[in-house]
Amino acid sequence: MQYRKLGRTGFKISEISLGTWQVGGKWGAPFDDKNADKILNAAVDNGINFIDTADVYGNEIGESERAVGRLLRSRSEQIYVAAKCGRQINPHTNENYTPAALRGFVEDSLKRMDIETIDLIQLHCPPGEVYYRPGIFAEFDKLISEGKIRKLGVSVEKVEEALKAIEYDNVDTVQIIFNMFRQRPAELFFEQVKKRNIGVIARVPLASGLLSGKFSKETTFLPGDHRTFNRNGEAFDKGETFSGIDYNTGIEAVEELKKIFPGEELAQVALRWILSFNEISTVIPGASNVDQLKGNIQASGLSPLSTEQKQAVEKIYDERIKKLVHHLW
């Protein structure tokens, strides 16, 4: 495992880390505590020291966080925990975002994980208007002074939201969708984070599994899987599901990518592509089993992509994907 600095936080973290949205099992299936424990412990055994969770991950509030808490109590290694808050707000509107509500979510997360301090708390894809409210961001300075959190970050849907968020001096990290099918962050956003020394956490690195190369046009998903019910943004931002790309178009683009990397595991190549950008601090693919986790980790040891390979990936993006997503997120 290779390690990188998380911006100006002082944290040195694994460049392949673990996102825990579906760590208990497949999306839409019951949360499996034993499976979650196996995956989390295997992650640490293999050099991962950064775990990304959220209060809403799991089929019930707090399932993922409780699993992370069990991990922390059972291990002696330095493990950095990134939690999130805000998505419990219902209806999820700007007006319902208040300092008191967010403070309550942080304190609840601390209790569920049974820890005194969260290393990194992130606003969890709030409505765009929230980024224009200094009082929201000021509350986290209070939480830092009280020792309840160490650092503040944001998880965003859009590049514009990220650019606004990093205007606040206490925002040290940005979690953003970045993958072969979502390349816009590499433009102005990467330029600005480099200037400000912001840590960048790449999420949805495999475009909800599309970039694993394991799916076909005939593949089906469970009814409770967001890849079934959110393809047009029925439940939350469309960009979270297959990076906002029409599924069949994505499958066709994947087949083109396979021609560039014959005989290679496309998921590992896709992760390696993300890591070729120095602005990235870590990538947080999910895993529904230990074998999947170990496969993702292997990306850290792959040779860098060649210039020709990078150009071929960009060509596929420009010709097949860019017009569908670039202007939206």
Order of alpha helices (4+ residues) and beta strands (2+ residues): beta-beta-beta-alpha-beta-alpha-beta-alpha-beta-alpha-beta-alpha-beta-alpha-beta-alpha-alpha-alpha-beta-alpha-alpha-alpha
